Amino acid sequence: MPSHFRHSASASHNADFEACVLPYLDAAYNLARWLSRDDADAQDVTQEAMLRAFRYFNSFHGGDARVWLLAIVRNTFYSLRAKSAPDDAHELFDEDAHAFVDEQPSPEARALLSVDVNALQVALTHLPHPLREAIVLRELEECSYKEIASITGQKIGTVMSRLARARERLRAELSNTYTEARRHDVR
């Protein structure tokens, strides 16, 4: 192929990538930040994920670029984590042992918006990775259950179960925080 055709194809590839994927860079960093719980690690994960997304952009055949990118961020985080963490440092999560069905029909965002942001951030950091990523994708990135299932490679029922457990754990953590704070109130 003559060099001017390669340059033109490369410029088109770059422009397509920028138009399609770069608008979701903040969402990618946000997910990486919540998964890693560290700014520097989140930057590394985001950078590596963006490189992977660029490298494999030819495999993206339309659809939701945000979901595609967030799946890459998630996979990048877990693959980098697996390389750097000793085997016993991985969190074990038994899906059957932690089964919980959320029967409350109220909107999730209403409960989360009514809480102190700092307390919520602390409570989120205490959740195991599978629960944290589900709640972050749903509440902060506003992904649908179907999108979360696609990003995480889980069934929608598993996503719903994880979200219910994450909400329950957050409620418990936040109610403990407020109960403790009320004990120290001066009247």
Backbone as CSV, one residue per row, in Angstrom:
resi,resn,N_x,N_y,N_z,CA_x,CA_y,CA_z,C_x,C_y,C_z
1,MET,0.847,-1.164,0.000,0.000,0.000,0.000,0.900,1.238,0.000
2,PRO,0.657,2.193,-0.860,1.456,3.422,-0.870,1.320,4.164,0.456
3,SER,2.367,4.887,0.809,2.414,5.534,2.122,1.302,6.569,2.311
4,HIS,0.890,7.258,1.224,-0.150,8.271,1.417,-1.494,7.614,1.748
5,PHE,-1.733,6.387,1.301,-2.958,5.671,1.663,-2.904,5.211,3.123
6,ARG,-1.720,4.747,3.559,-1.579,4.334,4.954,-1.786,5.521,5.887
7,HIS,-1.215,6.680,5.499,-1.361,7.880,6.318,-2.829,8.288,6.386
8,SER,-3.518,8.240,5.280,-4.924,8.613,5.235,-5.766,7.659,6.083
9,ALA,-5.490,6.356,5.970,-6.221,5.367,6.758,-5.925,5.545,8.240
10,SER,-4.656,5.841,8.560,-4.265,6.048,9.948,-4.941,7.296,10.518
11,ALA,-4.975,8.367,9.750,-5.623,9.604,10.200,-7.119,9.376,10.411
12,SER,-7.731,8.606,9.534,-9.151,8.295,9.671,-9.392,7.449,10.923
13,HIS,-8.524,6.455,11.149,-8.621,5.601,12.329,-8.503,6.453,13.587
14,ASN,-7.521,7.368,13.634,-7.324,8.241,14.785,-8.540,9.124,15.027
15,ALA,-9.059,9.723,13.963,-10.216,10.609,14.080,-11.447,9.838,14.546
16,ASP,-11.645,8.646,14.011,-12.788,7.820,14.420,-12.674,7.454,15.903
17,PHE,-11.477,7.073,16.322,-11.245,6.717,17.723,-11.530,7.916,18.624
18,GLU,-10.985,9.063,18.267,-11.188,10.262,19.070,-12.659,10.628,19.182
19,ALA,-13.381,10.547,18.078,-14.795,10.912,18.077,-15.649,9.901,18.846
20,CYS,-15.287,8.653,18.753,-16.103,7.584,19.307,-15.783,7.269,20.766
21,VAL,-14.518,7.276,21.146,-14.095,6.771,22.453,-13.691,7.881,23.426
22,LEU,-13.001,8.900,22.965,-12.491,9.930,23.882,-13.566,10.642,24.699
23,PRO,-14.789,10.778,24.210,-15.799,11.413,25.066,-16.047,10.652,26.380
24,TYR,-15.638,9.403,26.444,-15.881,8.585,27.629,-14.644,8.406,28.493
25,LEU,-13.642,9.234,28.274,-12.405,9.155,29.055,-12.666,9.394,30.543
26,ASP,-13.515,10.361,30.875,-13.824,10.627,32.283,-14.518,9.434,32.931
27,ALA,-15.439,8.812,32.209,-16.133,7.631,32.732,-15.132,6.496,32.949
28,ALA,-14.187,6.360,32.032,-13.161,5.321,32.154,-12.318,5.561,33.405
29,TYR,-11.887,6.796,33.610,-11.086,7.109,34.795,-11.909,6.896,36.069
30,ASN,-13.165,7.319,36.047,-14.022,7.181,37.215,-14.143,5.710,37.636
31,LEU,-14.395,4.833,36.675,-14.486,3.411,36.999,-13.145,2.891,37.518
32,ALA,-12.070,3.258,36.855,-10.738,2.822,37.287,-10.438,3.326,38.699
33,ARG,-10.848,4.526,39.005,-10.594,5.117,40.328,-11.331,4.354,41.415
34,TRP,-12.589,4.017,41.148,-13.358,3.297,42.153,-12.886,1.858,42.307
35,LEU,-12.440,1.257,41.233,-11.951,-0.111,41.333,-10.609,-0.169,42.059
36,SER,-9.717,0.750,41.725,-8.366,0.704,42.292,-8.251,1.397,43.645
37,ARG,-9.126,2.350,43.915,-9.104,3.143,45.152,-7.823,3.950,45.307
38,ASP,-7.202,4.302,44.190,-5.948,5.049,44.230,-5.821,5.858,42.937
39,ASP,-5.536,7.150,43.052,-5.441,8.017,41.872,-4.363,7.565,40.893
40,ALA,-3.178,7.261,41.406,-2.070,6.869,40.520,-2.390,5.556,39.800
41,ASP,-2.923,4.585,40.543,-3.292,3.317,39.908,-4.400,3.525,38.887
42,ALA,-5.349,4.391,39.210,-6.447,4.669,38.280,-5.923,5.297,36.991
43,GLN,-4.944,6.172,37.132,-4.341,6.772,35.935,-3.637,5.715,35.098
44,ASP,-2.929,4.807,35.748,-2.248,3.723,35.027,-3.250,2.819,34.316
45,VAL,-4.306,2.456,35.031,-5.326,1.585,34.443,-5.990,2.281,33.260
46,THR,-6.331,3.542,33.429,-6.992,4.292,32.356,-6.074,4.412,31.148
47,GLN,-4.824,4.727,31.381,-3.870,4.855,30.278,-3.725,3.531,29.525
48,GLU,-3.538,2.449,30.260,-3.400,1.138,29.627,-4.685,0.749,28.889
49,ALA,-5.824,1.046,29.480,-7.105,0.726,28.836,-7.291,1.524,27.548
50,MET,-6.896,2.778,27.578,-7.027,3.603,26.362,-6.081,3.096,25.270
51,LEU,-4.893,2.667,25.653,-3.967,2.084,24.672,-4.549,0.805,24.070
52,ARG,-5.134,-0.023,24.929,-5.765,-1.256,24.433,-6.955,-0.933,23.532
53,ALA,-7.744,0.032,23.928,-8.906,0.420,23.120,-8.452,0.929,21.756
54,PHE,-7.400,1.731,21.745,-6.886,2.247,20.469,-6.338,1.109,19.606
55,ARG,-5.572,0.232,20.245,-4.960,-0.879,19.527,-6.021,-1.785,18.906
56,TYR,-7.120,-2.008,19.614,-8.152,-2.933,19.143,-9.405,-2.224,18.637
57,PHE,-9.271,-0.955,18.297,-10.429,-0.191,17.832,-11.023,-0.794,16.561
58,ASN,-10.201,-1.450,15.777,-10.711,-2.107,14.557,-11.721,-3.199,14.893
59,SER,-11.649,-3.752,16.101,-12.588,-4.810,16.489,-13.920,-4.245,16.987
60,PHE,-14.000,-2.931,17.174,-15.260,-2.295,17.588,-16.107,-2.085,16.340
61,HIS,-17.253,-2.739,16.322,-18.104,-2.681,15.135,-19.417,-1.968,15.433
62,GLY,-19.328,-0.837,16.074,-20.528,-0.077,16.390,-21.081,-0.474,17.744
63,GLY,-22.238,0.011,18.050,-22.818,-0.238,19.364,-22.458,0.888,20.306
64,ASP,-22.506,0.606,21.573,-22.256,1.610,22.601,-20.768,1.654,22.938
65,ALA,-20.102,2.699,22.501,-18.655,2.835,22.723,-18.324,2.969,24.207
66,ARG,-19.216,3.574,24.970,-18.977,3.731,26.405,-18.933,2.361,27.086
67,VAL,-19.889,1.507,26.778,-19.924,0.157,27.354,-18.679,-0.614,26.938
68,TRP,-18.318,-0.508,25.657,-17.124,-1.184,25.131,-15.877,-0.728,25.887
69,LEU,-15.732,0.594,26.079,-14.560,1.136,26.772,-14.559,0.749,28.249
70,LEU,-15.702,0.823,28.920,-15.749,0.464,30.332,-15.426,-1.006,30.548
71,ALA,-15.813,-1.854,29.613,-15.441,-3.276,29.705,-13.918,-3.427,29.595
72,ILE,-13.307,-2.648,28.734,-11.844,-2.683,28.590,-11.181,-2.184,29.873
73,VAL,-11.712,-1.120,30.460,-11.164,-0.584,31.710,-11.245,-1.645,32.805
74,ARG,-12.395,-2.263,32.934,-12.592,-3.297,33.951,-11.615,-4.448,33.742
75,ASN,-11.526,-4.939,32.524,-10.628,-6.055,32.230,-9.165,-5.669,32.456
76,THR,-8.817,-4.450,32.096,-7.459,-3.958,32.310,-7.140,-3.910,33.794
77,PHE,-8.063,-3.386,34.584,-7.849,-3.328,36.029,-7.579,-4.724,36.589
78,TYR,-8.450,-5.666,36.265,-8.296,-7.009,36.824,-7.049,-7.715,36.296
79,SER,-6.684,-7.480,35.048,-5.472,-8.140,34.541,-4.222,-7.527,35.168
80,LEU,-4.184,-6.222,35.361,-3.035,-5.590,36.026,-2.987,-5.982,37.500
81,ARG,-4.127,-6.082,38.121,-4.205,-6.484,39.522,-3.717,-7.920,39.706
82,ALA,-4.075,-8.789,38.785,-3.663,-10.194,38.876,-2.147,-10.325,38.733
83,LYS,-1.552,-9.456,37.920,-0.099,-9.510,37.726,0.650,-9.030,38.964
84,SER,0.065,-8.075,39.693,0.804,-7.469,40.797,0.429,-7.998,42.170
85,ALA,-0.704,-8.686,42.307,-1.145,-9.138,43.630,-0.764,-10.589,43.873
86,PRO,-0.328,-10.882,45.087,-0.082,-12.290,45.412,-1.410,-13.050,45.422
87,ASP,-1.347,-14.357,45.234,-2.549,-15.171,45.122,-3.486,-15.047,46.315
88,ASP,-2.947,-14.924,47.528,-3.811,-14.876,48.695,-4.441,-13.505,48.911
89,ALA,-4.071,-12.497,48.119,-4.628,-11.163,48.280,-5.939,-10.988,47.528
90,HIS,-6.306,-11.919,46.680,-7.548,-11.799,45.918,-8.744,-12.006,46.833
91,GLU,-9.755,-11.161,46.633,-10.969,-11.298,47.414,-11.779,-12.456,46.862
92,LEU,-12.195,-13.350,47.746,-13.050,-14.442,47.332,-14.486,-14.015,47.527
93,PHE,-15.329,-14.333,46.584,-16.713,-13.933,46.641,-17.578,-15.098,46.220
94,ASP,-18.350,-15.610,47.145,-19.221,-16.741,46.881,-20.606,-16.213,46.547
95,GLU,-20.968,-16.292,45.269,-22.238,-15.780,44.769,-23.431,-16.400,45.499
96,ASP,-23.399,-17.713,45.738,-24.524,-18.397,46.371,-24.646,-18.053,47.852
97,ALA,-23.524,-17.943,48.529,-23.548,-17.669,49.959,-24.028,-16.262,50.273
98,HIS,-23.889,-15.335,49.322,-24.269,-13.949,49.552,-25.521,-13.543,48.805
99,ALA,-26.342,-14.489,48.455,-27.548,-14.189,47.682,-28.484,-13.304,48.495
100,PHE,-29.012,-12.289,47.846,-29.949,-11.367,48.458,-30.839,-10.815,47.366
101,VAL,-32.106,-10.737,47.630,-33.036,-10.208,46.641,-33.508,-8.848,47.124
102,ASP,-33.354,-7.842,46.296,-33.782,-6.491,46.624,-35.256,-6.361,46.262
103,GLU,-36.103,-6.179,47.267,-37.534,-6.104,47.019,-38.059,-4.683,47.085
104,GLN,-37.201,-3.712,47.304,-37.658,-2.339,47.398,-37.699,-1.699,46.020
105,PRO,-38.845,-1.164,45.632,-38.989,-0.584,44.299,-38.489,0.854,44.176
106,SER,-38.045,1.468,45.269,-37.660,2.875,45.215,-36.419,3.082,44.353
107,PRO,-36.306,4.243,43.698,-35.135,4.519,42.854,-33.862,4.558,43.692
108,GLU,-32.826,3.905,43.155,-31.556,3.814,43.859,-30.930,5.189,44.088
109,ALA,-31.011,6.021,43.108,-30.340,7.315,43.207,-30.893,8.155,44.340
110,ARG,-32.190,8.056,44.631,-32.802,8.862,45.691,-32.132,8.580,47.039
111,ALA,-31.899,7.335,47.331,-31.271,6.984,48.603,-29.826,7.445,48.652
112,LEU,-29.115,7.268,47.538,-27.700,7.638,47.524,-27.500,9.147,47.593
113,LEU,-28.405,9.926,47.010,-28.250,11.374,47.017,-28.550,11.984,48.380
114,SER,-29.288,11.264,49.219,-29.666,11.817,50.507,-28.597,11.634,51.581
115,VAL,-27.511,11.006,51.264,-26.475,10.714,52.255,-25.286,11.663,52.107
116,ASP,-24.577,11.781,53.176,-23.353,12.571,53.170,-22.370,11.960,52.174
117,VAL,-21.836,12.769,51.276,-20.968,12.286,50.209,-19.713,11.608,50.766
118,ASN,-19.111,12.200,51.781,-17.899,11.592,52.342,-18.184,10.227,52.960
119,ALA,-19.284,10.132,53.686,-19.649,8.847,54.288,-19.920,7.821,53.194
120,LEU,-20.545,8.255,52.123,-20.830,7.349,51.016,-19.535,6.875,50.359
121,GLN,-18.595,7.777,50.153,-17.320,7.388,49.549,-16.578,6.380,50.420
122,VAL,-16.581,6.591,51.716,-15.931,5.652,52.631,-16.646,4.302,52.581
123,ALA,-17.969,4.337,52.600,-18.743,3.090,52.553,-18.475,2.339,51.254
124,LEU,-18.361,3.049,50.147,-18.070,2.400,48.868,-16.715,1.701,48.891
125,THR,-15.749,2.302,49.538,-14.414,1.685,49.569,-14.409,0.394,50.381
126,HIS,-15.377,0.227,51.272,-15.445,-0.990,52.086,-16.113,-2.150,51.363
127,LEU,-16.751,-1.898,50.235,-17.409,-2.980,49.496,-16.380,-3.844,48.775
128,PRO,-16.638,-5.143,48.669,-15.764,-5.996,47.847,-15.839,-5.548,46.384
129,HIS,-14.799,-5.821,45.621,-14.730,-5.374,44.226,-15.981,-5.674,43.407
130,PRO,-16.510,-6.890,43.430,-17.679,-7.167,42.577,-18.884,-6.291,42.912
131,LEU,-19.085,-6.011,44.192,-20.206,-5.159,44.581,-19.929,-3.695,44.253
132,ARG,-18.692,-3.265,44.493,-18.324,-1.871,44.231,-18.445,-1.550,42.748
133,GLU,-17.937,-2.449,41.888,-17.994,-2.137,40.463,-19.436,-2.094,39.983
134,ALA,-20.294,-2.958,40.509,-21.698,-2.959,40.092,-22.384,-1.656,40.480
135,ILE,-22.184,-1.220,41.718,-22.859,-0.011,42.183,-22.288,1.235,41.501
136,VAL,-20.989,1.262,41.261,-20.381,2.407,40.577,-20.893,2.495,39.135
137,LEU,-20.946,1.363,38.453,-21.443,1.374,37.073,-22.904,1.793,37.016
138,ARG,-23.708,1.358,37.974,-25.138,1.670,37.953,-25.408,3.096,38.400
139,GLU,-24.886,3.474,39.549,-25.253,4.754,40.146,-24.403,5.930,39.679
140,LEU,-23.125,5.721,39.485,-22.265,6.833,39.092,-22.144,6.960,37.578
141,GLU,-22.070,5.838,36.897,-21.954,5.869,35.435,-23.299,5.697,34.742
142,GLU,-24.342,5.441,35.526,-25.722,5.335,35.040,-25.886,4.304,33.929
143,CYS,-25.190,3.187,34.067,-25.322,2.091,33.113,-26.586,1.295,33.433
144,SER,-27.212,0.768,32.397,-28.368,-0.100,32.594,-27.885,-1.459,33.077
145,TYR,-28.808,-2.286,33.562,-28.438,-3.634,33.986,-27.819,-4.392,32.816
146,LYS,-28.386,-4.227,31.644,-27.885,-4.910,30.449,-26.458,-4.456,30.132
147,GLU,-26.203,-3.154,30.242,-24.856,-2.633,29.991,-23.864,-3.157,31.020
148,ILE,-24.274,-3.198,32.285,-23.385,-3.710,33.328,-23.078,-5.181,33.063
149,ALA,-24.094,-5.934,32.684,-23.888,-7.351,32.359,-22.890,-7.493,31.223
150,SER,-22.999,-6.639,30.228,-22.081,-6.676,29.094,-20.662,-6.299,29.523
151,ILE,-20.529,-5.283,30.338,-19.219,-4.819,30.797,-18.528,-5.866,31.659
152,THR,-19.282,-6.474,32.572,-18.686,-7.400,33.534,-18.683,-8.843,33.063
153,GLY,-19.413,-9.138,31.998,-19.492,-10.507,31.515,-20.351,-11.391,32.405
154,GLN,-21.244,-10.789,33.162,-22.126,-11.526,34.070,-23.547,-11.558,33.512
155,LYS,-24.365,-12.439,34.049,-25.777,-12.495,33.694,-26.498,-11.342,34.378
156,ILE,-27.607,-10.912,33.792,-28.359,-9.792,34.365,-28.817,-10.127,35.782
157,GLY,-29.213,-11.363,36.034,-29.613,-11.765,37.383,-28.490,-11.593,38.392
158,THR,-27.273,-11.901,37.976,-26.106,-11.722,38.855,-25.881,-10.239,39.116
159,VAL,-26.029,-9.431,38.077,-25.885,-7.974,38.230,-26.917,-7.456,39.227
160,MET,-28.154,-7.874,39.058,-29.214,-7.415,39.953,-28.944,-7.857,41.396
161,SER,-28.478,-9.075,41.566,-28.170,-9.600,42.889,-27.026,-8.820,43.527
162,ARG,-25.993,-8.553,42.752,-24.854,-7.784,43.280,-25.272,-6.369,43.658
163,LEU,-26.109,-5.758,42.827,-26.579,-4.407,43.144,-27.395,-4.417,44.431
164,ALA,-28.246,-5.405,44.583,-29.056,-5.487,45.802,-28.173,-5.648,47.026
165,ARG,-27.173,-6.504,46.941,-26.261,-6.714,48.069,-25.429,-5.463,48.339
166,ALA,-25.001,-4.802,47.276,-24.213,-3.577,47.446,-25.050,-2.506,48.130
167,ARG,-26.296,-2.357,47.718,-27.179,-1.357,48.345,-27.415,-1.689,49.813
168,GLU,-27.631,-2.967,50.088,-27.861,-3.393,51.475,-26.620,-3.128,52.325
169,ARG,-25.455,-3.450,51.812,-24.208,-3.198,52.550,-23.995,-1.699,52.760
170,LEU,-24.306,-0.896,51.731,-24.172,0.558,51.873,-25.142,1.089,52.922
171,ARG,-26.399,0.625,52.879,-27.381,1.056,53.881,-26.884,0.732,55.288
172,ALA,-26.400,-0.486,55.477,-25.919,-0.901,56.798,-24.734,-0.052,57.234
173,GLU,-23.794,0.128,56.344,-22.602,0.921,56.656,-22.980,2.364,56.992
174,LEU,-23.855,2.951,56.196,-24.239,4.347,56.412,-25.099,4.497,57.663
175,SER,-25.962,3.560,57.939,-26.773,3.668,59.165,-25.882,3.517,60.393
176,ASN,-24.849,2.680,60.332,-23.890,2.565,61.436,-23.131,3.862,61.631
177,THR,-22.754,4.501,60.521,-22.034,5.774,60.586,-22.888,6.835,61.267
178,TYR,-24.171,6.922,60.866,-25.035,7.948,61.442,-25.415,7.623,62.873
179,THR,-25.559,6.358,63.219,-25.839,5.967,64.590,-24.664,6.361,65.482
180,GLU,-23.454,6.086,65.018,-22.251,6.444,65.765,-22.148,7.962,65.916
181,ALA,-22.437,8.704,64.861,-22.350,10.168,64.915,-23.378,10.727,65.894
182,ARG,-24.593,10.159,65.936,-25.632,10.650,66.839,-25.250,10.427,68.301
183,ARG,-24.495,9.380,68.601,-24.071,9.132,69.980,-23.212,10.269,70.514
184,HIS,-22.500,10.941,69.603,-21.574,12.003,70.005,-22.168,13.385,69.875
185,ASP,-23.447,13.471,69.495,-24.103,14.773,69.386,-24.229,15.403,70.775
186,VAL,-24.042,16.712,70.811,-24.233,17.464,72.063,-25.603,18.121,71.969
187,ARG,-26.403,17.934,72.984,-27.771,18.519,72.945,-27.891,19.632,73.934
